[in-house]
Amino acid sequence: MSEVVHTFTATIPTWSPYVTPVELASATPEQLAAMKVTPSNKGVSPYVLTLAHDPESLEVRSPLFNMIMYGKDGLSSAERELGALSASIVNRCIYCAAVHASRFIGLSGRNDVVEQIFADERDAKLETRQQALFDFATKLSTTPIEATTDDAHRLADAGLSELEQLDLVLSAAIFGWANRLMHTLGEPVA
């Protein structure tokens, strides 16, 4: 029997939806199109199958998510993952934190950064650039008004360009939404 995971981990748990996901075999043409299912691409996660109940929203959500998280300009992929991890820590989204901690480690090789964040959460002490990024993303995720002009200056002082700062806002903000979807539609289990 599966148990709900309540602690942060870099080992990705299974996400178990509360509602019955769309069955791929009986999905409508609109749902298949929103999920980007093709004859050679039938690997669809339970999360996407759950979101497919509303194909119009999914059709907009997925390209937006991919443009923010996998765009070629701005932050490095590892730093976008750190922004997503920061939001997921504040929102206590165990599943998202695990996914983005794992990706951050894979991209950066910095398991120590994730261990520090999991141990001390918002009080984590990181290297200057990562600290500025983490602090801004956690403030934005807690209450947007917490992220002030002084925080934006700290990002610039840490070497982040304006495009990188915008990328950070986008990656943390989209995970404010993603974390809430994950929390309300299912739970992480091991």
GULUMLUM-983932 format. One record per residue (C-alpha): residue number from 1; residue in one letter; x, y, z. Coordinates in nm, 4 decimals. Example, Ala and Ser with C-alpha at 12.3 -4.5 7.8 and 13.67 -1.06 7.14 Angstrom:
<atoms>
1; a; 1.2300; -0.4500; 0.7800
2; s; 1.3670; -0.1060; 0.7140
</atoms>
This chain:
<atoms>
1; m; 0.0000; 0.0000; 0.0000
2; s; 0.1282; 0.3463; -0.0912
3; e; 0.1914; 0.6097; 0.1720
4; v; 0.1700; 0.9839; 0.1273
5; v; 0.5114; 1.1540; 0.1250
6; h; 0.5235; 1.4504; 0.3643
7; t; 0.8955; 1.5377; 0.3679
8; f; 1.1116; 1.7006; 0.1039
9; t; 1.3164; 1.4565; -0.1009
10; a; 1.5066; 1.4545; -0.4280
11; t; 1.3675; 1.1083; -0.4987
12; i; 1.0624; 1.1692; -0.7142
13; p; 0.7497; 1.0117; -0.5644
14; t; 0.4509; 0.8974; -0.7654
15; w; 0.1798; 1.1572; -0.8085
16; s; -0.1593; 1.0009; -0.7367
17; p; -0.4625; 1.1993; -0.8616
18; y; -0.7748; 1.2386; -0.6479
19; v; -0.9945; 1.2348; -0.9585
20; t; -0.9942; 0.9706; -1.2275
21; p; -0.7658; 1.0826; -1.5102
22; v; -0.8866; 1.0786; -1.8684
23; e; -0.8394; 0.7349; -2.0253
24; l; -0.6063; 0.7761; -2.3199
25; a; -0.7944; 0.5087; -2.5172
26; s; -1.1242; 0.6955; -2.4850
27; a; -0.9929; 1.0557; -2.4992
28; t; -1.1692; 1.2959; -2.7348
29; p; -0.9834; 1.4428; -3.0336
30; e; -0.9642; 1.7738; -2.8415
31; q; -0.8109; 1.6021; -2.5377
32; l; -0.5591; 1.4121; -2.7543
33; a; -0.4612; 1.7340; -2.9294
34; a; -0.4173; 1.9186; -2.5976
35; m; -0.2015; 1.6339; -2.4639
36; k; 0.0049; 1.6321; -2.7875
37; v; -0.0530; 1.2602; -2.8275
38; t; 0.0806; 1.1286; -3.1571
39; p; 0.1223; 0.7733; -3.2849
40; s; 0.4876; 0.7850; -3.1719
41; n; 0.4292; 0.9818; -2.8479
42; k; 0.1843; 0.8127; -2.6157
43; g; 0.3715; 0.8705; -2.2900
44; v; 0.1317; 1.0924; -2.0952
45; s; 0.1616; 1.1419; -1.7195
46; p; -0.1326; 1.0991; -1.4806
47; y; -0.1064; 1.4739; -1.4132
48; v; -0.1533; 1.5655; -1.7796
49; l; -0.4288; 1.3049; -1.8126
50; t; -0.6013; 1.4733; -1.5172
51; l; -0.5614; 1.8208; -1.6670
52; a; -0.7025; 1.6827; -1.9947
53; h; -1.0514; 1.6993; -1.8438
54; d; -1.0271; 2.0652; -1.9535
55; p; -0.8540; 2.0426; -2.2940
56; e; -0.8926; 2.4143; -2.3702
57; s; -0.6935; 2.5098; -2.0596
58; l; -0.4367; 2.2329; -2.1088
59; e; -0.3792; 2.3382; -2.4688
60; v; -0.2721; 2.6842; -2.3446
61; r; -0.1004; 2.5716; -2.0240
62; s; 0.1515; 2.3283; -2.1715
63; p; 0.3122; 2.5594; -2.4318
64; l; 0.3317; 2.8410; -2.1736
65; f; 0.4951; 2.6078; -1.9206
66; n; 0.7432; 2.4802; -2.1799
67; m; 0.8338; 2.8310; -2.3012
68; i; 0.9030; 2.9457; -1.9460
69; m; 1.0919; 2.6405; -1.8230
70; y; 1.2761; 2.5439; -2.1434
71; g; 1.3321; 2.8776; -2.3195
72; k; 1.6770; 2.9348; -2.4679
73; d; 1.7473; 3.2851; -2.3329
74; g; 1.7767; 3.4196; -1.9814
75; l; 1.8499; 3.1995; -1.6826
76; s; 2.0325; 2.8723; -1.7193
77; s; 1.8131; 2.5637; -1.7014
78; a; 1.9544; 2.4847; -1.3568
79; e; 1.8666; 2.8329; -1.2275
80; r; 1.5094; 2.8032; -1.3613
81; e; 1.4852; 2.4753; -1.1738
82; l; 1.6121; 2.6510; -0.8607
83; g; 1.3363; 2.9126; -0.9038
84; a; 1.0757; 2.6350; -0.9360
85; l; 1.2254; 2.4544; -0.6362
86; s; 1.2101; 2.7765; -0.4307
87; a; 0.8398; 2.8228; -0.5013
88; s; 0.7713; 2.4563; -0.4299
89; i; 0.9475; 2.4807; -0.0919
90; v; 0.7327; 2.7771; 0.0137
91; n; 0.4147; 2.6089; -0.1103
92; r; 0.5217; 2.2767; 0.0462
93; c; 0.4577; 2.0938; -0.2790
94; i; 0.6533; 1.7749; -0.2058
95; y; 0.6082; 1.6331; -0.5551
96; c; 0.7178; 1.9493; -0.7405
97; a; 1.0080; 2.0053; -0.4993
98; a; 1.1304; 1.6512; -0.5679
99; v; 1.1037; 1.6895; -0.9456
100; h; 1.2846; 2.0232; -0.9553
101; a; 1.5436; 1.9299; -0.6923
102; s; 1.6250; 1.6239; -0.9007
103; r; 1.6487; 1.8287; -1.2214
104; f; 1.8601; 2.0963; -1.0504
105; i; 2.1015; 1.8317; -0.9235
106; g; 2.1137; 1.6679; -1.2660
107; l; 2.1881; 1.9978; -1.4409
108; s; 2.4257; 2.1513; -1.1851
109; g; 2.5751; 1.8547; -1.0026
110; r; 2.5056; 2.0492; -0.6808
111; n; 2.3390; 1.8067; -0.4432
112; d; 2.4764; 2.0191; -0.1563
113; v; 2.2535; 2.3128; -0.2550
114; v; 1.9407; 2.0958; -0.2441
115; e; 2.0444; 1.9409; 0.0892
116; q; 2.0894; 2.2914; 0.2355
117; i; 1.7482; 2.4036; 0.1075
118; f; 1.5706; 2.0913; 0.2326
119; a; 1.7392; 2.1232; 0.5746
120; d; 1.6811; 2.4947; 0.6352
121; e; 1.4107; 2.5817; 0.3829
122; r; 1.3745; 2.9647; 0.3681
123; d; 1.6767; 3.0079; 0.5986
124; a; 1.9106; 2.8170; 0.3639
125; k; 2.2543; 2.9768; 0.3190
126; l; 2.3761; 2.9555; -0.0399
127; e; 2.6402; 3.1108; -0.2628
128; t; 2.5751; 3.4777; -0.3506
129; r; 2.4001; 3.4356; -0.6877
130; q; 2.1944; 3.1360; -0.5767
131; q; 2.1063; 3.3120; -0.2503
132; a; 1.9738; 3.6193; -0.4317
133; l; 1.7756; 3.3978; -0.6677
134; f; 1.6399; 3.1768; -0.3887
135; d; 1.5505; 3.4691; -0.1606
136; f; 1.3650; 3.6538; -0.4368
137; a; 1.1724; 3.3457; -0.5512
138; t; 1.0722; 3.2507; -0.1971
139; k; 0.9544; 3.6051; -0.1205
140; l; 0.7563; 3.6170; -0.4449
141; s; 0.6026; 3.2795; -0.3599
142; t; 0.5132; 3.3719; -0.0027
143; t; 0.3524; 3.7075; -0.0760
144; p; 0.4401; 3.8918; -0.3965
145; i; 0.4574; 4.2244; -0.2150
146; e; 0.7505; 4.0823; -0.0105
147; a; 0.9670; 4.0956; -0.3235
148; t; 1.0754; 4.4596; -0.3277
149; t; 1.2882; 4.6893; -0.5380
150; d; 1.5768; 4.6201; -0.2970
151; d; 1.5425; 4.2477; -0.3764
152; a; 1.5540; 4.3259; -0.7484
153; h; 1.8717; 4.5297; -0.6851
154; r; 2.0205; 4.2300; -0.5002
155; l; 1.9523; 4.0190; -0.8103
156; a; 2.1317; 4.2749; -1.0267
157; d; 2.4184; 4.2986; -0.7770
158; a; 2.4481; 3.9181; -0.7914
159; g; 2.4961; 3.9446; -1.1681
160; l; 2.1484; 3.8633; -1.3003
161; s; 2.0551; 4.0539; -1.6162
162; e; 1.7056; 4.1997; -1.6539
163; l; 1.6086; 3.9047; -1.8758
164; e; 1.7364; 3.6614; -1.6132
165; q; 1.5372; 3.8450; -1.3453
166; l; 1.2220; 3.8186; -1.5590
167; d; 1.2910; 3.4474; -1.6142
168; l; 1.3120; 3.4018; -1.2380
169; v; 0.9791; 3.5773; -1.1842
170; l; 0.8195; 3.3633; -1.4553
171; s; 0.9579; 3.0318; -1.3277
172; a; 0.8639; 3.1041; -0.9650
173; a; 0.5218; 3.2415; -1.0605
174; i; 0.4208; 2.9512; -1.2826
175; f; 0.5059; 2.7187; -0.9960
176; g; 0.2761; 2.9126; -0.7668
177; w; 0.0073; 2.7898; -1.0049
178; a; 0.1519; 2.4430; -1.0679
179; n; 0.1946; 2.3777; -0.6938
180; r; -0.1703; 2.4628; -0.6326
181; l; -0.2857; 2.2336; -0.9124
182; m; -0.0755; 1.9481; -0.7760
183; h; -0.2028; 2.0023; -0.4190
184; t; -0.5690; 2.0159; -0.5084
185; l; -0.5763; 1.7454; -0.7754
186; g; -0.3640; 1.4750; -0.6100
187; e; -0.0880; 1.3801; -0.3677
188; p; 0.2680; 1.2407; -0.3709
189; v; 0.2962; 0.8752; -0.2707
190; a; 0.5799; 0.6260; -0.2315
</atoms>
